[in-house]
Amino acid sequence: MSQPHLNSTKAWLVYGFAIVAYISAISQRTSFGVAGIEATERFHASAQILATFSVVQLVVYAGAQVPVGLLLDKFGPRILITCGALLMAAGQAFLAISVNVPMGLIGRVMVGMGDAMVFVSVLKLLPLWFSGSKIPVLTQLTGTFGQLGQLISIFPFHMMLLNAGWSTSFSVMSGFAFATFITTIAFVRNGNGWAGPSHGTHSSRSRIAQALKQPGTRLGFWTHFTTAFMINTFMMTWGYPFLVEGQGLDSALASGMMSIFVVVAVVLGPVLGALTARRAEHRSNYALGIIGLMLAMWAVVLCWPGQAPLWVLIVLMISVAAGGPASVIGFDFARTFNPPRVLGTATGLVNTGGFIGAFITIYVIGFILDMLNKANGSSGVLYNLGSFRIALSFQFVMAALGITFMLIERRKARRYLAEQ
Ligand SMILES: NCCCC[C@H](N)C(=O)NCC(=O)O
């Protein structure tokens, strides 16, 4: 059957506006992160309460992935992106007028829920509008373009916050999300390939079971888990204190170095996308190679006698950053092993991997740091290089777990393909 809408001008238009919604989602997600000092003043909050904001938002994001995936398979990406944009607009507007911690948390929960609907929906749009090697390349590019949202938070949003204040800046972000709500309604369509809303012939449980039965979904989950947990742990919590308190970097230099994550995503994303499209049979090897590089660099830095030189830390961050584009390979496994009717569910399941891995790692690293401090009679500084060396080594345990399951699931996936 001919499908003229695939790869058409209209397909690019739909994808372009879906990407704008995703860029907005990433900027809404990361905007609070650059507003830490202002949030502390506005909410009279401690550092711990401030950390709660990020954790709550991410727990909501990760917890929503499976329900969102199920809704996506039922209602299609257009409705989900529209609802996501509206929820983020409402959440940021609420945050703009928030004057205390509970109000602020409600705003961030709404933003987290809206954000959770966008990425998996954009991925679900791809096979509905494109065909062939364009799909894996655009899957990577989706992750790469999203990084622009982080740049919006770091530069224009942060400048506006300093000059125009809290309420104005968060209202403008709300306006941005609302604008993508309008453009999604106007331009984003599910495409002729979309079979329409399904009417409950399959229960949610059976859809999850169907997606999980595919070895590709499980391989995707463990690929996302193993490639993304280190970058999430670094970016969300322990990277900055490790660089400043452990490695003695100046705080401005340490935060500036965080932009390495954006640069690596922009450079490596398209390369990995092209490689995945050309040599799909090597996808898991690309992911395993990048994991090996990350672990090698962590081993070098953690074993370095004393503080590591700046160039070694930069190489470490480049290799950890490579985990972002590598994690997108996980979604490619979900797409190629699942039928369209459960693709949203499978993508949502895969997208929880790197976040579940990061929550466990972040928590255990904090626990080890506290234990070491207590063992020293709580007399020393909580964050020091010696303690970081021991605590951050926990990442090797998590990586070993992830690699083991990747290898197990890869064997099953290959057997499954051979039997087809
Ligand atoms: N090129 C960087 C892509 C990072 C992808 C990231 N690991 C991920 O899974 N993101 C999901 C999202 O909602 O942004």
The ligand as a MOL file (V3000), in Angstrom:
LIG
                    3D

  0  0  0     0  0            999 V3000
M  V30 BEGIN CTAB
M  V30 COUNTS 14 13 0 0 0
M  V30 BEGIN ATOM
M  V30 1 N 21.0500 13.3610 23.2270 0
M  V30 2 C 20.6940 13.3300 24.5950 0
M  V30 3 C 19.4620 12.5230 24.7660 0
M  V30 4 C 19.2210 12.1730 26.2250 0
M  V30 5 C 18.0710 11.2310 26.3260 0
M  V30 6 C 17.7270 10.9690 27.7490 0
M  V30 7 N 18.5080 9.9060 28.3290 0
M  V30 8 C 16.2960 10.5950 27.8440 0
M  V30 9 O 15.9800 9.4390 27.8910 0
M  V30 10 N 15.4360 11.6090 27.8650 0
M  V30 11 C 14.0390 11.4930 27.9880 0
M  V30 12 C 13.4080 12.8540 28.0330 0
M  V30 13 O 12.2230 12.9650 28.3590 0
M  V30 14 O 14.0700 13.8450 27.7550 0
M  V30 END ATOM
M  V30 BEGIN BOND
M  V30 1 1 1 2
M  V30 2 1 2 3
M  V30 3 1 3 4
M  V30 4 1 4 5
M  V30 5 1 5 6
M  V30 6 1 6 7
M  V30 7 1 6 8
M  V30 8 2 8 9
M  V30 9 1 8 10
M  V30 10 1 10 11
M  V30 11 1 11 12
M  V30 12 2 12 13
M  V30 13 1 12 14
M  V30 END BOND
M  V30 END CTAB
M  END
